[in-house]
Amino acid sequence: MRRVIGMDIHRTFAEVVVWEDGRLRHHGRVDMTRSGLEGFGRSLRRMDEVVVEATGNAMAAVRGLSPYVGRVIVANPMQVKVIAHARIKTDKIDAGVLAQLHASGFLPEVWVPDERTERLRRLVARRNQVVRHRTRVKNEVHGILQAHLVPKCPHADLFNNRGRAWLERQVLPDDERAAIARHIREIDRLAEDLADLDRDIAREAVDDAQVRRLQTITGVNVIVASGIIAAVGEIRRFREPQKLVSYFGSIRVCANPVLAWRNMAGSANMGVPMPAPCWSRPPGRRRRRPDRSGPSSYASVTSVVIRSQLWRSPASSPC
């Protein structure tokens, strides 16, 4: 007999509602701990299906309950509008709506990554945090210089050896000079953290054939390629390249993104038609150079590749 278990997950507990034979039954609360999930999982049947919403600890619930049930489904919270538009909103109602939507076949699901993809996503996300923090610290240094009418640094990088030597010669108040020294120490520390994360990402990607295929595209290094793999996950879940590109937002499909999709999927023998190349840029859209420091998010990782390949002419130099 089919049962669907809806779980409304919170930080410390989950509200559980069971759908069976067209009726909802309130099960109660389950502690969001390993022992709590394991104890709840042992009380379930092998043919049961559990539905949770995508949230911070949803993947922990998936890992904890998967050995005990037939399937654990992660719902897309942005598309489950029935819950958001409900006049009466409680944890029990939310869990019951999840169970009913899945039982009726109207639940918008989220693809669940495997353990390796999940680890790669964590590494890329942490690298993103370090890059963004380093950018904020550098901007604070530039803000101090601007506030005291210090001219623009004549060197390519204010924070390399020549730039720092030039910075030492500038006339600044003592407190501002001490603040700059603290910021530079923070930049150096973040650079070490960034190097450690780059090594961890490289170890994950060293034997990945998809990463090697993506690196055949101009301007794609191992970090950018790993970010794309982390964002996309299983490439064959996309039936056509247009759906892959739309996964990252409203980006026009041209020859090189399709080539990237083919390289990742190894789809030379899959019979995927190659659309005609289109090198023209959308009106009013300025060409931007991709950030060489690294990906800022899963979506921007791919936009770096697509923008650098999408709107340049074949005769122009690589971005």
C-alpha positions as CSV (number, residue, x, y, z in Angstrom):
1,M,0.0,0.0,0.0
2,R,1.4,3.3,-1.1
3,R,2.1,6.0,1.5
4,V,3.5,9.5,1.1
5,I,5.1,11.2,4.1
6,G,5.3,15.0,4.0
7,M,7.9,16.6,6.2
8,D,8.0,20.4,7.0
9,I,11.6,20.8,8.1
10,H,12.9,23.3,10.6
11,R,16.3,23.8,12.3
12,T,15.6,21.4,15.2
13,F,12.5,19.5,14.3
14,A,10.3,18.4,11.4
15,E,6.5,18.2,11.3
16,V,5.4,14.9,9.7
17,V,2.0,14.2,8.0
18,V,1.2,10.8,6.3
19,W,-0.9,10.5,3.2
20,E,-2.6,7.1,2.9
21,D,-5.7,6.1,0.9
22,G,-6.5,9.7,0.1
23,R,-6.5,10.8,3.8
24,L,-4.0,12.8,5.8
25,R,-2.9,11.7,9.2
26,H,-0.7,13.8,11.5
27,H,2.2,11.8,12.7
28,G,3.9,14.3,15.0
29,R,7.3,15.9,15.2
30,V,10.7,14.3,14.5
31,D,13.9,15.6,15.9
32,M,16.3,16.8,13.2
33,T,19.2,14.9,14.5
34,R,21.0,11.8,13.2
35,S,19.5,9.6,15.9
36,G,16.1,11.1,15.5
37,L,16.0,10.6,11.7
38,E,17.3,7.0,12.0
39,G,14.7,6.2,14.6
40,F,11.9,7.7,12.4
41,G,13.3,5.9,9.3
42,R,13.1,2.5,11.0
43,S,9.4,3.1,11.7
44,L,8.7,3.6,7.9
45,R,8.0,1.0,5.2
46,R,10.3,0.1,2.4
47,M,7.8,1.3,-0.2
48,D,7.1,4.7,1.4
49,E,8.0,7.9,-0.3
50,V,9.1,10.9,1.7
51,V,8.8,14.5,0.5
52,V,10.8,17.4,2.0
53,E,11.3,21.0,0.8
54,A,14.7,22.2,-0.3
55,T,16.3,24.0,2.6
56,G,19.6,24.1,4.5
57,N,19.4,20.7,6.1
58,A,17.2,19.0,3.5
59,M,20.1,17.0,2.1
60,A,20.9,15.7,5.6
61,A,17.3,14.4,5.8
62,V,17.7,12.8,2.3
63,R,20.9,11.0,3.4
64,G,19.4,9.9,6.7
65,L,16.1,8.5,5.4
66,S,17.1,7.1,2.0
67,P,18.2,3.7,3.4
68,Y,14.8,3.1,5.0
69,V,12.3,4.2,2.3
70,G,11.8,3.7,-1.5
71,R,12.5,7.3,-2.4
72,V,13.1,10.7,-0.8
73,I,11.9,13.6,-3.0
74,V,13.1,17.2,-2.6
75,A,10.4,19.8,-3.6
76,N,11.2,23.1,-5.2
77,P,10.0,25.7,-2.6
78,M,9.8,28.5,-5.3
79,Q,7.3,26.5,-7.3
80,V,5.2,25.1,-4.5
81,K,3.0,28.2,-4.5
82,V,0.1,26.4,-2.9
83,I,1.9,26.6,0.5
84,A,2.9,30.3,0.0
85,H,-0.7,31.3,-1.0
86,A,-2.5,29.3,1.8
87,R,-4.6,31.5,4.0
88,I,-4.0,29.3,7.0
89,K,-0.3,28.5,7.2
90,T,0.9,26.0,9.8
91,D,3.7,23.4,9.8
92,K,1.1,20.6,9.7
93,I,-0.7,22.1,6.8
94,D,2.6,22.7,4.9
95,A,3.6,19.0,5.4
96,G,0.2,17.8,4.3
97,V,0.2,19.9,1.2
98,L,3.6,18.5,0.2
99,A,2.3,14.9,0.6
100,Q,-0.9,15.7,-1.3
101,L,1.0,17.3,-4.2
102,H,3.3,14.4,-4.6
103,A,0.5,11.8,-4.3
104,S,-1.4,13.7,-7.1
105,G,1.6,14.0,-9.3
106,F,1.8,17.8,-9.2
107,L,4.9,18.2,-7.0
108,P,7.8,20.2,-8.6
109,E,10.8,18.2,-7.8
110,V,14.5,19.3,-7.4
111,W,17.3,17.1,-8.7
112,V,19.2,15.6,-5.8
113,P,23.0,15.5,-6.4
114,D,25.1,12.6,-5.6
115,E,27.7,12.8,-2.8
116,R,30.6,13.8,-5.0
117,T,28.6,16.6,-6.7
118,E,27.4,17.8,-3.3
119,R,31.0,18.0,-2.0
120,L,32.1,19.9,-5.1
121,R,29.2,22.3,-4.6
122,R,30.3,23.0,-1.1
123,L,33.9,23.6,-2.2
124,V,32.8,26.0,-5.0
125,A,30.5,27.8,-2.6
126,R,33.2,28.3,0.0
127,R,35.6,29.5,-2.6
128,N,32.9,32.0,-3.7
129,Q,32.7,33.3,-0.1
130,V,36.4,33.8,0.1
131,V,36.6,35.6,-3.2
132,R,33.7,37.9,-2.3
133,H,35.2,38.6,1.1
134,R,38.6,39.4,-0.4
135,T,36.9,41.8,-2.9
136,R,35.2,43.6,-0.1
137,V,38.5,44.1,1.8
138,K,40.2,45.4,-1.3
139,N,37.3,47.8,-1.9
140,E,37.8,49.1,1.7
141,V,41.4,49.9,0.9
142,H,40.4,51.7,-2.3
143,G,37.8,53.6,-0.3
144,I,40.4,54.9,2.2
145,L,42.7,56.1,-0.7
146,Q,39.8,57.8,-2.4
147,A,38.7,59.5,0.9
148,H,42.2,61.1,1.2
149,L,42.6,62.1,-2.5
150,V,45.3,59.6,-3.2
151,P,45.8,59.4,-6.9
152,K,45.2,56.1,-8.8
153,C,47.9,53.5,-8.5
154,P,50.1,53.6,-11.6
155,H,50.7,49.8,-11.4
156,A,48.4,47.1,-12.7
157,D,47.6,45.7,-9.2
158,L,47.6,47.8,-6.0
159,F,48.2,44.6,-3.9
160,N,51.2,43.1,-5.7
161,N,54.8,43.9,-4.6
162,R,55.1,47.1,-6.7
163,G,51.7,48.3,-5.7
164,R,52.3,47.8,-2.0
165,A,55.6,49.6,-2.3
166,W,53.8,52.5,-4.0
167,L,51.1,52.4,-1.2
168,E,53.8,52.8,1.5
169,R,55.0,56.1,0.0
170,Q,51.6,57.7,0.1
171,V,50.8,60.3,2.8
172,L,48.0,59.0,5.0
173,P,46.9,59.5,8.7
174,D,48.3,57.0,11.1
175,D,45.0,55.4,11.8
176,E,44.2,55.0,8.1
177,R,47.7,53.5,7.5
178,A,47.1,51.0,10.3
179,A,43.7,50.1,8.9
180,I,45.3,49.5,5.5
181,A,47.9,47.3,7.1
182,R,45.2,45.2,8.7
183,H,43.3,44.9,5.4
184,I,46.5,43.7,3.6
185,R,47.1,41.1,6.3
186,E,43.5,39.9,5.8
187,I,44.0,39.8,2.0
188,D,47.2,37.7,2.4
189,R,45.3,35.3,4.8
190,L,42.4,35.0,2.3
191,A,44.9,34.3,-0.5
192,E,46.2,31.3,1.5
193,D,42.6,30.1,2.1
194,L,41.9,30.5,-1.6
195,A,45.0,28.5,-2.6
196,D,43.9,25.7,-0.2
197,L,40.4,25.6,-1.8
198,D,41.9,25.6,-5.3
199,R,44.0,22.6,-4.4
200,D,40.9,20.8,-3.0
201,I,38.9,21.5,-6.1
202,A,41.7,20.4,-8.3
203,R,42.0,17.1,-6.5
204,E,38.3,16.5,-7.0
205,A,38.6,17.3,-10.8
206,V,41.9,15.7,-11.6
207,D,40.3,12.5,-12.9
208,D,37.0,14.0,-14.2
209,A,36.6,13.6,-17.9
210,Q,33.9,16.2,-18.1
211,V,36.3,18.8,-16.6
212,R,38.9,18.0,-19.2
213,R,36.3,18.3,-22.0
214,L,35.3,21.8,-20.7
215,Q,38.9,22.9,-20.5
216,T,39.1,22.6,-24.3
217,I,36.9,25.8,-24.4
218,T,38.9,29.0,-24.6
219,G,39.1,30.7,-21.2
220,V,37.9,27.8,-19.1
221,N,40.3,26.6,-16.5
222,V,39.9,23.8,-13.9
223,I,38.2,26.1,-11.4
224,V,35.6,27.4,-13.8
225,A,35.0,23.9,-15.2
226,S,34.6,22.5,-11.8
227,G,32.0,25.2,-10.9
228,I,30.0,24.3,-14.0
229,I,30.1,20.6,-13.2
230,A,29.0,21.4,-9.6
231,A,26.1,23.5,-10.8
232,V,24.9,21.2,-13.5
233,G,25.5,17.8,-11.9
234,E,24.3,15.0,-14.0
235,I,24.5,16.4,-17.5
236,R,22.2,13.7,-19.1
237,R,19.2,14.9,-17.1
238,F,18.9,17.7,-19.7
239,R,17.4,16.3,-22.9
240,E,18.7,19.2,-25.0
241,P,21.3,22.0,-24.7
242,Q,18.7,24.7,-24.7
243,K,17.3,23.4,-21.4
244,L,20.8,23.3,-19.9
245,V,21.4,27.0,-20.9
246,S,18.0,28.0,-19.5
247,Y,19.0,26.3,-16.3
248,F,21.3,29.3,-15.6
249,G,18.8,32.0,-16.6
250,S,17.7,33.8,-19.8
251,I,20.9,33.3,-21.9
252,R,20.7,33.0,-25.7
253,V,21.7,29.6,-27.1
254,C,24.5,29.9,-29.6
255,A,27.1,27.6,-31.0
256,N,29.7,27.5,-28.2
257,P,27.3,26.9,-25.3
258,V,25.9,23.9,-27.3
259,L,29.5,22.8,-27.8
260,A,30.1,23.0,-24.1
261,W,27.0,20.9,-23.5
262,R,28.2,18.4,-26.1
263,N,31.7,18.3,-24.5
264,M,30.3,17.7,-21.0
265,A,27.9,15.0,-22.2
266,G,30.2,13.4,-24.6
267,S,27.3,13.5,-27.0
268,A,29.1,13.3,-30.3
269,N,27.2,10.2,-31.0
270,M,23.9,11.2,-29.4
271,G,22.5,12.8,-32.6
272,V,22.0,16.2,-31.0
273,P,21.5,18.8,-33.8
274,M,23.9,21.7,-33.8
275,P,22.1,25.0,-34.2
276,A,23.6,27.7,-36.5
277,P,26.1,30.0,-34.8
278,C,25.0,33.4,-33.9
279,W,27.8,35.8,-33.0
280,S,25.8,39.0,-32.7
281,R,25.3,40.6,-29.3
282,P,21.9,41.7,-28.0
283,P,21.2,45.4,-28.6
284,G,22.3,47.6,-25.7
285,R,24.4,44.8,-24.1
286,R,28.0,45.8,-23.4
287,R,30.7,43.2,-23.6
288,R,32.3,42.4,-20.2
289,R,35.4,40.6,-19.4
290,P,35.0,37.6,-17.2
291,D,36.3,37.7,-13.6
292,R,39.6,35.9,-13.7
293,S,39.7,35.5,-9.9
294,G,37.1,32.8,-10.0
295,P,33.4,31.9,-10.0
296,S,31.1,34.0,-7.9
297,S,28.2,31.6,-8.0
298,Y,26.9,28.6,-9.8
299,A,25.0,30.6,-12.3
300,S,27.8,33.2,-12.9
301,V,30.3,30.4,-13.4
302,T,28.5,29.3,-16.5
303,S,27.7,32.9,-17.5
304,V,31.5,33.6,-17.5
305,V,31.9,30.8,-20.0
306,I,28.9,31.6,-22.1
307,R,29.4,35.4,-22.2
308,S,33.1,35.0,-23.1
309,Q,32.1,32.7,-26.0
310,L,28.7,34.0,-26.9
311,W,29.0,37.6,-28.0
312,R,32.5,37.7,-29.4
313,S,33.4,37.5,-33.1
314,P,35.5,34.5,-34.2
315,A,38.3,36.8,-35.3
316,S,38.5,38.6,-31.9
317,S,41.0,37.6,-29.2
318,P,39.8,35.2,-26.5
319,C,38.4,36.9,-23.4
